[in-house]
């Protein structure tokens, strides 16, 4: 998988506000809901999940 310029911005947004990085990658779906829940429960799990979604897709 090649890293594009947009991926760099997604990773940056995933660190600052994890649901935004997931939204840019997948749109409004179940991944966004999971990321919002994980971010509310703990900021670090939200970041980890956001990075996972960006890398996986």
PQR file of N, CA, C, O and H, with PARSE charges and radii, in Angstrom:
ATOM      1  N   UNK A   1       0.837  -1.173   0.000 -0.4000 1.5000
ATOM      2  CA  UNK A   1       0.000   0.000   0.000 -0.0000 2.0000
ATOM      3  C   UNK A   1       0.888   1.245   0.000  0.5500 1.7000
ATOM      4  O   UNK A   1       1.759   1.405   0.856 -0.5500 1.4000
ATOM      5  N   UNK A   2       0.656   2.103  -0.954 -0.4000 1.5000
ATOM      6  CA  UNK A   2       1.397   3.354  -1.032 -0.0000 2.0000
ATOM      7  C   UNK A   2       0.700   4.418  -0.174  0.5500 1.7000
ATOM      8  O   UNK A   2      -0.528   4.498  -0.141 -0.5500 1.4000
ATOM      9  H   UNK A   2      -0.051   1.973  -1.649  0.4000 1.0000
ATOM     10  N   UNK A   3       1.487   5.210   0.500 -0.4000 1.5000
ATOM     11  CA  UNK A   3       0.941   6.277   1.321 -0.0000 2.0000
ATOM     12  C   UNK A   3       0.823   7.524   0.458  0.5500 1.7000
ATOM     13  O   UNK A   3       1.807   7.995  -0.113 -0.5500 1.4000
ATOM     14  H   UNK A   3       2.484   5.145   0.472  0.4000 1.0000
ATOM     15  N   UNK A   4      -0.384   8.050   0.371 -0.4000 1.5000
ATOM     16  CA  UNK A   4      -0.617   9.249  -0.421 -0.0000 2.0000
ATOM     17  C   UNK A   4      -0.583  10.478   0.474  0.5500 1.7000
ATOM     18  O   UNK A   4      -0.498  10.372   1.698 -0.5500 1.4000
ATOM     19  H   UNK A   4      -1.184   7.668   0.835  0.4000 1.0000
ATOM     20  N   UNK A   5      -0.650  11.609  -0.139 -0.4000 1.5000
ATOM     21  CA  UNK A   5      -0.650  12.865   0.605 -0.0000 2.0000
ATOM     22  C   UNK A   5      -1.905  12.963   1.482  0.5500 1.7000
ATOM     23  O   UNK A   5      -1.838  13.478   2.599 -0.5500 1.4000
ATOM     24  H   UNK A   5      -0.719  11.695  -1.133  0.4000 1.0000
ATOM     25  N   UNK A   6      -3.027  12.482   0.994 -0.4000 1.5000
ATOM     26  CA  UNK A   6      -4.266  12.525   1.777 -0.0000 2.0000
ATOM     27  C   UNK A   6      -4.171  11.617   3.001  0.5500 1.7000
ATOM     28  O   UNK A   6      -4.749  11.929   4.042 -0.5500 1.4000
ATOM     29  H   UNK A   6      -3.082  12.064   0.087  0.4000 1.0000
ATOM     30  N   UNK A   7      -3.454  10.506   2.895 -0.4000 1.5000
ATOM     31  CA  UNK A   7      -3.282   9.617   4.049 -0.0000 2.0000
ATOM     32  C   UNK A   7      -2.530  10.317   5.180  0.5500 1.7000
ATOM     33  O   UNK A   7      -2.822  10.090   6.354 -0.5500 1.4000
ATOM     34  H   UNK A   7      -2.984  10.252   2.050  0.4000 1.0000
ATOM     35  N   UNK A   8      -1.589  11.146   4.839 -0.4000 1.5000
ATOM     36  CA  UNK A   8      -0.850  11.874   5.868 -0.0000 2.0000
ATOM     37  C   UNK A   8      -1.788  12.788   6.640  0.5500 1.7000
ATOM     38  O   UNK A   8      -1.698  12.876   7.865 -0.5500 1.4000
ATOM     39  H   UNK A   8      -1.351  11.331   3.885  0.4000 1.0000
ATOM     40  N   UNK A   9      -2.689  13.469   5.936 -0.4000 1.5000
ATOM     41  CA  UNK A   9      -3.670  14.318   6.608 -0.0000 2.0000
ATOM     42  C   UNK A   9      -4.644  13.499   7.448  0.5500 1.7000
ATOM     43  O   UNK A   9      -5.046  13.931   8.528 -0.5500 1.4000
ATOM     44  H   UNK A   9      -2.762  13.397   4.942  0.4000 1.0000
ATOM     45  N   UNK A  10      -5.025  12.328   6.965 -0.4000 1.5000
ATOM     46  CA  UNK A  10      -5.917  11.459   7.743 -0.0000 2.0000
ATOM     47  C   UNK A  10      -5.259  11.019   9.042  0.5500 1.7000
ATOM     48  O   UNK A  10      -5.904  10.994  10.090 -0.5500 1.4000
ATOM     49  H   UNK A  10      -4.699  11.977   6.087  0.4000 1.0000
ATOM     50  N   UNK A  11      -3.961  10.669   8.976 -0.4000 1.5000
ATOM     51  CA  UNK A  11      -3.243  10.290  10.198 -0.0000 2.0000
ATOM     52  C   UNK A  11      -3.132  11.468  11.155  0.5500 1.7000
ATOM     53  O   UNK A  11      -3.268  11.297  12.367 -0.5500 1.4000
ATOM     54  H   UNK A  11      -3.437  10.690   8.125  0.4000 1.0000
ATOM     55  N   UNK A  12      -2.888  12.651  10.626 -0.4000 1.5000
ATOM     56  CA  UNK A  12      -2.816  13.847  11.467 -0.0000 2.0000
ATOM     57  C   UNK A  12      -4.155  14.103  12.153  0.5500 1.7000
ATOM     58  O   UNK A  12      -4.195  14.364  13.355 -0.5500 1.4000
ATOM     59  H   UNK A  12      -2.778  12.790   9.642  0.4000 1.0000
ATOM     60  N   UNK A  13      -5.243  14.030  11.402 -0.4000 1.5000
ATOM     61  CA  UNK A  13      -6.568  14.211  11.990 -0.0000 2.0000
ATOM     62  C   UNK A  13      -6.895  13.096  12.969  0.5500 1.7000
ATOM     63  O   UNK A  13      -7.589  13.328  13.959 -0.5500 1.4000
ATOM     64  H   UNK A  13      -5.210  13.818  10.425  0.4000 1.0000
ATOM     65  N   UNK A  14      -6.403  11.880  12.707 -0.4000 1.5000
ATOM     66  CA  UNK A  14      -6.656  10.755  13.608 -0.0000 2.0000
ATOM     67  C   UNK A  14      -5.992  10.967  14.961  0.5500 1.7000
ATOM     68  O   UNK A  14      -6.504  10.493  15.976 -0.5500 1.4000
ATOM     69  H   UNK A  14      -5.839  11.691  11.903  0.4000 1.0000
ATOM     70  N   UNK A  15      -4.872  11.664  14.997 -0.4000 1.5000
ATOM     71  CA  UNK A  15      -4.203  11.940  16.266 -0.0000 2.0000
ATOM     72  C   UNK A  15      -4.885  13.103  16.986  0.5500 1.7000
ATOM     73  O   UNK A  15      -5.047  13.066  18.206 -0.5500 1.4000
ATOM     74  H   UNK A  15      -4.457  12.049  14.173  0.4000 1.0000
ATOM     75  N   UNK A  16      -5.283  14.125  16.246 -0.4000 1.5000
ATOM     76  CA  UNK A  16      -5.914  15.297  16.857 -0.0000 2.0000
ATOM     77  C   UNK A  16      -7.344  14.994  17.289  0.5500 1.7000
ATOM     78  O   UNK A  16      -7.713  15.260  18.433 -0.5500 1.4000
ATOM     79  H   UNK A  16      -5.153  14.155  15.255  0.4000 1.0000
ATOM     80  N   UNK A  17      -8.153  14.440  16.385 -0.4000 1.5000
ATOM     81  CA  UNK A  17      -9.557  14.107  16.654 -0.0000 2.0000
ATOM     82  C   UNK A  17      -9.887  12.830  15.890  0.5500 1.7000
ATOM     83  O   UNK A  17     -10.262  12.893  14.719 -0.5500 1.4000
ATOM     84  H   UNK A  17      -7.853  14.224  15.456  0.4000 1.0000
ATOM     85  N   UNK A  18      -9.752  11.664  16.539 -0.4000 1.5000
ATOM     86  CA  UNK A  18      -9.856  10.377  15.847 -0.0000 2.0000
ATOM     87  C   UNK A  18     -11.099  10.170  14.974  0.5500 1.7000
ATOM     88  O   UNK A  18     -10.964   9.635  13.874 -0.5500 1.4000
ATOM     89  H   UNK A  18      -9.448  11.613  17.490  0.4000 1.0000
ATOM     90  N   UNK A  19     -12.305  10.566  15.410 -0.4000 1.5000
ATOM     91  CA  UNK A  19     -13.454  10.337  14.525 -0.0000 2.0000
ATOM     92  C   UNK A  19     -13.365  11.069  13.187  0.5500 1.7000
ATOM     93  O   UNK A  19     -13.924  10.604  12.194 -0.5500 1.4000
ATOM     94  H   UNK A  19     -12.415  11.001  16.304  0.4000 1.0000
ATOM     95  N   UNK A  20     -12.681  12.188  13.146 -0.4000 1.5000
ATOM     96  CA  UNK A  20     -12.538  12.917  11.884 -0.0000 2.0000
ATOM     97  C   UNK A  20     -11.683  12.135  10.894  0.5500 1.7000
ATOM     98  O   UNK A  20     -11.999  12.095   9.705 -0.5500 1.4000
ATOM     99  H   UNK A  20     -12.227  12.566  13.953  0.4000 1.0000
ATOM    100  N   UNK A  21     -10.614  11.518  11.364 -0.4000 1.5000
ATOM    101  CA  UNK A  21      -9.787  10.702  10.485 -0.0000 2.0000
ATOM    102  C   UNK A  21     -10.549   9.509   9.933  0.5500 1.7000
ATOM    103  O   UNK A  21     -10.394   9.152   8.766 -0.5500 1.4000
ATOM    104  H   UNK A  21     -10.358  11.550  12.330  0.4000 1.0000
ATOM    105  N   UNK A  22     -11.373   8.893  10.775 -0.4000 1.5000
ATOM    106  CA  UNK A  22     -12.181   7.756  10.326 -0.0000 2.0000
ATOM    107  C   UNK A  22     -13.252   8.219   9.345  0.5500 1.7000
ATOM    108  O   UNK A  22     -13.523   7.542   8.354 -0.5500 1.4000
ATOM    109  H   UNK A  22     -11.499   9.183  11.723  0.4000 1.0000
ATOM    110  N   UNK A  23     -13.860   9.368   9.618 -0.4000 1.5000
ATOM    111  CA  UNK A  23     -14.885   9.886   8.718 -0.0000 2.0000
ATOM    112  C   UNK A  23     -14.309  10.178   7.335  0.5500 1.7000
ATOM    113  O   UNK A  23     -14.959   9.898   6.328 -0.5500 1.4000
ATOM    114  H   UNK A  23     -13.640   9.918  10.423  0.4000 1.0000
ATOM    115  N   UNK A  24     -13.117  10.729   7.273 -0.4000 1.5000
ATOM    116  CA  UNK A  24     -12.495  11.009   5.985 -0.0000 2.0000
ATOM    117  C   UNK A  24     -12.163   9.729   5.228  0.5500 1.7000
ATOM    118  O   UNK A  24     -12.151   9.724   3.997 -0.5500 1.4000
ATOM    119  H   UNK A  24     -12.590  10.957   8.091  0.4000 1.0000
ATOM    120  N   UNK A  25     -11.895   8.646   5.951 -0.4000 1.5000
ATOM    121  CA  UNK A  25     -11.553   7.372   5.307 -0.0000 2.0000
ATOM    122  C   UNK A  25     -12.793   6.589   4.877  0.5500 1.7000
ATOM    123  O   UNK A  25     -12.846   6.093   3.752 -0.5500 1.4000
ATOM    124  H   UNK A  25     -11.906   8.650   6.951  0.4000 1.0000
ATOM    125  N   UNK A  26     -13.791   6.470   5.758 -0.4000 1.5000
ATOM    126  CA  UNK A  26     -14.898   5.565   5.474 -0.0000 2.0000
ATOM    127  C   UNK A  26     -16.247   6.247   5.308  0.5500 1.7000
ATOM    128  O   UNK A  26     -17.193   5.628   4.821 -0.5500 1.4000
ATOM    129  H   UNK A  26     -13.748   6.873   6.672  0.4000 1.0000
ATOM    130  N   UNK A  27     -16.350   7.496   5.699 -0.4000 1.5000
ATOM    131  CA  UNK A  27     -17.652   8.160   5.654 -0.0000 2.0000
ATOM    132  C   UNK A  27     -18.443   7.838   6.910  0.5500 1.7000
ATOM    133  O   UNK A  27     -17.874   7.450   7.931 -0.5500 1.4000
ATOM    134  H   UNK A  27     -15.582   7.999   6.095  0.4000 1.0000
ATOM    135  N   UNK A  28     -19.740   8.000   6.830 -0.4000 1.5000
ATOM    136  CA  UNK A  28     -20.604   7.804   7.993 -0.0000 2.0000
ATOM    137  C   UNK A  28     -21.101   6.357   8.015  0.5500 1.7000
ATOM    138  O   UNK A  28     -22.101   6.032   7.375 -0.5500 1.4000
ATOM    139  H   UNK A  28     -20.202   8.315   6.001  0.4000 1.0000
ATOM    140  N   UNK A  29     -20.407   5.496   8.747 -0.4000 1.5000
ATOM    141  CA  UNK A  29     -20.799   4.094   8.849 -0.0000 2.0000
ATOM    142  C   UNK A  29     -20.492   3.577  10.251  0.5500 1.7000
ATOM    143  O   UNK A  29     -20.282   4.362  11.175 -0.5500 1.4000
ATOM    144  H   UNK A  29     -19.594   5.760   9.267  0.4000 1.0000
ATOM    145  N   UNK A  30     -20.468   2.276  10.403 -0.4000 1.5000
ATOM    146  CA  UNK A  30     -20.280   1.670  11.720 -0.0000 2.0000
ATOM    147  C   UNK A  30     -18.893   1.957  12.291  0.5500 1.7000
ATOM    148  O   UNK A  30     -18.739   2.042  13.509 -0.5500 1.4000
ATOM    149  H   UNK A  30     -20.639   1.638   9.652  0.4000 1.0000
ATOM    150  N   UNK A  31     -17.885   2.109  11.435 -0.4000 1.5000
ATOM    151  CA  UNK A  31     -16.537   2.420  11.922 -0.0000 2.0000
ATOM    152  C   UNK A  31     -16.502   3.774  12.630  0.5500 1.7000
ATOM    153  O   UNK A  31     -15.797   3.945  13.624 -0.5500 1.4000
ATOM    154  H   UNK A  31     -18.011   2.040  10.446  0.4000 1.0000
ATOM    155  N   UNK A  32     -17.262   4.725  12.113 -0.4000 1.5000
ATOM    156  CA  UNK A  32     -17.313   6.038  12.746 -0.0000 2.0000
ATOM    157  C   UNK A  32     -17.968   5.949  14.121  0.5500 1.7000
ATOM    158  O   UNK A  32     -17.498   6.573  15.072 -0.5500 1.4000
ATOM    159  H   UNK A  32     -17.835   4.586  11.305  0.4000 1.0000
ATOM    160  N   UNK A  33     -19.042   5.184  14.232 -0.4000 1.5000
ATOM    161  CA  UNK A  33     -19.715   5.025  15.528 -0.0000 2.0000
ATOM    162  C   UNK A  33     -18.801   4.348  16.550  0.5500 1.7000
ATOM    163  O   UNK A  33     -18.758   4.756  17.711 -0.5500 1.4000
ATOM    164  H   UNK A  33     -19.424   4.677  13.459  0.4000 1.0000
ATOM    165  N   UNK A  34     -18.078   3.326  16.126 -0.4000 1.5000
ATOM    166  CA  UNK A  34     -17.142   2.642  17.031 -0.0000 2.0000
ATOM    167  C   UNK A  34     -16.044   3.592  17.471  0.5500 1.7000
ATOM    168  O   UNK A  34     -15.667   3.605  18.643 -0.5500 1.4000
ATOM    169  H   UNK A  34     -18.113   2.994  15.183  0.4000 1.0000
ATOM    170  N   UNK A  35     -15.530   4.381  16.551 -0.4000 1.5000
ATOM    171  CA  UNK A  35     -14.448   5.308  16.888 -0.0000 2.0000
ATOM    172  C   UNK A  35     -14.934   6.398  17.849  0.5500 1.7000
ATOM    173  O   UNK A  35     -14.206   6.780  18.765 -0.5500 1.4000
ATOM    174  H   UNK A  35     -15.836   4.371  15.599  0.4000 1.0000
ATOM    175  N   UNK A  36     -16.138   6.893  17.652 -0.4000 1.5000
ATOM    176  CA  UNK A  36     -16.682   7.895  18.576 -0.0000 2.0000
ATOM    177  C   UNK A  36     -16.828   7.299  19.966  0.5500 1.7000
ATOM    178  O   UNK A  36     -16.482   7.940  20.958 -0.5500 1.4000
ATOM    179  H   UNK A  36     -16.730   6.583  16.908  0.4000 1.0000
ATOM    180  N   UNK A  37     -17.338   6.078  20.044 -0.4000 1.5000
ATOM    181  CA  UNK A  37     -17.498   5.417  21.337 -0.0000 2.0000
ATOM    182  C   UNK A  37     -16.146   5.203  22.015  0.5500 1.7000
ATOM    183  O   UNK A  37     -16.004   5.475  23.207 -0.5500 1.4000
ATOM    184  H   UNK A  37     -17.619   5.557  19.239  0.4000 1.0000
ATOM    185  N   UNK A  38     -15.157   4.721  21.272 -0.4000 1.5000
ATOM    186  CA  UNK A  38     -13.833   4.503  21.857 -0.0000 2.0000
ATOM    187  C   UNK A  38     -13.167   5.811  22.270  0.5500 1.7000
ATOM    188  O   UNK A  38     -12.440   5.846  23.263 -0.5500 1.4000
ATOM    189  H   UNK A  38     -15.272   4.501  20.303  0.4000 1.0000
ATOM    190  N   UNK A  39     -13.403   6.872  21.529 -0.4000 1.5000
ATOM    191  CA  UNK A  39     -12.823   8.161  21.878 -0.0000 2.0000
ATOM    192  C   UNK A  39     -13.460   8.717  23.154  0.5500 1.7000
ATOM    193  O   UNK A  39     -12.780   9.339  23.970 -0.5500 1.4000
ATOM    194  H   UNK A  39     -13.993   6.844  20.723  0.4000 1.0000
ATOM    195  N   UNK A  40     -14.750   8.494  23.323 -0.4000 1.5000
ATOM    196  CA  UNK A  40     -15.421   8.928  24.554 -0.0000 2.0000
ATOM    197  C   UNK A  40     -14.920   8.125  25.749  0.5500 1.7000
ATOM    198  O   UNK A  40     -14.707   8.679  26.827 -0.5500 1.4000
ATOM    199  H   UNK A  40     -15.303   7.989  22.661  0.4000 1.0000
ATOM    200  N   UNK A  41     -14.730   6.822  25.560 -0.4000 1.5000
ATOM    201  CA  UNK A  41     -14.277   5.972  26.656 -0.0000 2.0000
ATOM    202  C   UNK A  41     -12.813   6.204  27.000  0.5500 1.7000
ATOM    203  O   UNK A  41     -12.408   6.034  28.150 -0.5500 1.4000
ATOM    204  H   UNK A  41     -14.903   6.371  24.684  0.4000 1.0000
ATOM    205  N   UNK A  42     -12.035   6.583  26.029 -0.4000 1.5000
ATOM    206  CA  UNK A  42     -10.610   6.846  26.257 -0.0000 2.0000
ATOM    207  C   UNK A  42      -9.988   7.366  24.987  0.5500 1.7000
ATOM    208  O   UNK A  42     -10.209   6.800  23.916 -0.5500 1.4000
ATOM    209  H   UNK A  42     -12.364   6.721  25.095  0.4000 1.0000
ATOM    210  N   UNK A  43      -9.227   8.413  25.077 -0.4000 1.5000
ATOM    211  CA  UNK A  43      -8.677   9.066  23.888 -0.0000 2.0000
ATOM    212  C   UNK A  43      -7.709   8.153  23.132  0.5500 1.7000
ATOM    213  O   UNK A  43      -7.747   8.105  21.903 -0.5500 1.4000
ATOM    214  H   UNK A  43      -9.047   8.872  25.947  0.4000 1.0000
ATOM    215  N   UNK A  44      -6.856   7.442  23.836 -0.4000 1.5000
ATOM    216  CA  UNK A  44      -5.847   6.580  23.210 -0.0000 2.0000
ATOM    217  C   UNK A  44      -6.489   5.419  22.428  0.5500 1.7000
ATOM    218  O   UNK A  44      -6.060   5.154  21.305 -0.5500 1.4000
ATOM    219  H   UNK A  44      -6.825   7.482  24.835  0.4000 1.0000
ATOM    220  N   UNK A  45      -7.506   4.711  22.978 -0.4000 1.5000
ATOM    221  CA  UNK A  45      -8.144   3.670  22.164 -0.0000 2.0000
ATOM    222  C   UNK A  45      -8.788   4.215  20.889  0.5500 1.7000
ATOM    223  O   UNK A  45      -8.821   3.530  19.868 -0.5500 1.4000
ATOM    224  H   UNK A  45      -7.854   4.926  23.890  0.4000 1.0000
ATOM    225  N   UNK A  46      -9.292   5.432  20.947 -0.4000 1.5000
ATOM    226  CA  UNK A  46      -9.851   6.061  19.755 -0.0000 2.0000
ATOM    227  C   UNK A  46      -8.797   6.293  18.696  0.5500 1.7000
ATOM    228  O   UNK A  46      -9.041   6.081  17.508 -0.5500 1.4000
ATOM    229  H   UNK A  46      -9.265   5.990  21.777  0.4000 1.0000
ATOM    230  N   UNK A  47      -7.617   6.732  19.126 -0.4000 1.5000
ATOM    231  CA  UNK A  47      -6.514   6.961  18.188 -0.0000 2.0000
ATOM    232  C   UNK A  47      -6.056   5.641  17.571  0.5500 1.7000
ATOM    233  O   UNK A  47      -5.841   5.557  16.362 -0.5500 1.4000
ATOM    234  H   UNK A  47      -7.418   6.904  20.091  0.4000 1.0000
ATOM    235  N   UNK A  48      -5.909   4.624  18.398 -0.4000 1.5000
ATOM    236  CA  UNK A  48      -5.465   3.317  17.898 -0.0000 2.0000
ATOM    237  C   UNK A  48      -6.445   2.765  16.873  0.5500 1.7000
ATOM    238  O   UNK A  48      -6.035   2.260  15.828 -0.5500 1.4000
ATOM    239  H   UNK A  48      -6.084   4.693  19.380  0.4000 1.0000
ATOM    240  N   UNK A  49      -7.737   2.860  17.167 -0.4000 1.5000
ATOM    241  CA  UNK A  49      -8.750   2.349  16.236 -0.0000 2.0000
ATOM    242  C   UNK A  49      -8.767   3.171  14.944  0.5500 1.7000
ATOM    243  O   UNK A  49      -8.913   2.611  13.858 -0.5500 1.4000
ATOM    244  H   UNK A  49      -8.070   3.271  18.016  0.4000 1.0000
ATOM    245  N   UNK A  50      -8.619   4.481  15.055 -0.4000 1.5000
ATOM    246  CA  UNK A  50      -8.619   5.326  13.863 -0.0000 2.0000
ATOM    247  C   UNK A  50      -7.445   4.984  12.955  0.5500 1.7000
ATOM    248  O   UNK A  50      -7.611   4.888  11.739 -0.5500 1.4000
ATOM    249  H   UNK A  50      -8.499   4.935  15.938  0.4000 1.0000
ATOM    250  N   UNK A  51      -6.268   4.800  13.529 -0.4000 1.5000
ATOM    251  CA  UNK A  51      -5.101   4.442  12.730 -0.0000 2.0000
ATOM    252  C   UNK A  51      -5.301   3.067  12.088  0.5500 1.7000
ATOM    253  O   UNK A  51      -4.926   2.856  10.935 -0.5500 1.4000
ATOM    254  H   UNK A  51      -6.133   4.878  14.516  0.4000 1.0000
ATOM    255  N   UNK A  52      -5.894   2.134  12.837 -0.4000 1.5000
ATOM    256  CA  UNK A  52      -6.171   0.808  12.298 -0.0000 2.0000
ATOM    257  C   UNK A  52      -7.115   0.894  11.086  0.5500 1.7000
ATOM    258  O   UNK A  52      -6.877   0.247  10.067 -0.5500 1.4000
ATOM    259  H   UNK A  52      -6.199   2.305  13.774  0.4000 1.0000
ATOM    260  N   UNK A  53      -8.169   1.682  11.200 -0.4000 1.5000
ATOM    261  CA  UNK A  53      -9.127   1.808  10.095 -0.0000 2.0000
ATOM    262  C   UNK A  53      -8.466   2.444   8.879  0.5500 1.7000
ATOM    263  O   UNK A  53      -8.703   2.011   7.751 -0.5500 1.4000
ATOM    264  H   UNK A  53      -8.362   2.208  12.028  0.4000 1.0000
ATOM    265  N   UNK A  54      -7.645   3.461   9.092 -0.4000 1.5000
ATOM    266  CA  UNK A  54      -6.991   4.129   7.967 -0.0000 2.0000
ATOM    267  C   UNK A  54      -6.015   3.182   7.279  0.5500 1.7000
ATOM    268  O   UNK A  54      -5.954   3.153   6.050 -0.5500 1.4000
ATOM    269  H   UNK A  54      -7.453   3.813  10.008  0.4000 1.0000
ATOM    270  N   UNK A  55      -5.261   2.417   8.037 -0.4000 1.5000
ATOM    271  CA  UNK A  55      -4.293   1.490   7.443 -0.0000 2.0000
ATOM    272  C   UNK A  55      -4.999   0.317   6.768  0.5500 1.7000
ATOM    273  O   UNK A  55      -4.567  -0.147   5.712 -0.5500 1.4000
ATOM    274  H   UNK A  55      -5.311   2.440   9.035  0.4000 1.0000
ATOM    275  N   UNK A  56      -6.073  -0.158   7.369 -0.4000 1.5000
ATOM    276  CA  UNK A  56      -6.771  -1.341   6.859 -0.0000 2.0000
ATOM    277  C   UNK A  56      -7.512  -1.060   5.551  0.5500 1.7000
ATOM    278  O   UNK A  56      -7.611  -1.946   4.703 -0.5500 1.4000
ATOM    279  H   UNK A  56      -6.424   0.219   8.227  0.4000 1.0000
ATOM    280  N   UNK A  57      -8.024   0.133   5.376 -0.4000 1.5000
ATOM    281  CA  UNK A  57      -8.796   0.442   4.161 -0.0000 2.0000
ATOM    282  C   UNK A  57      -7.915   0.941   3.093  0.5500 1.7000
ATOM    283  O   UNK A  57      -8.386   1.252   1.999 -0.5500 1.4000
ATOM    284  H   UNK A  57      -7.944   0.853   6.066  0.4000 1.0000
TER
END
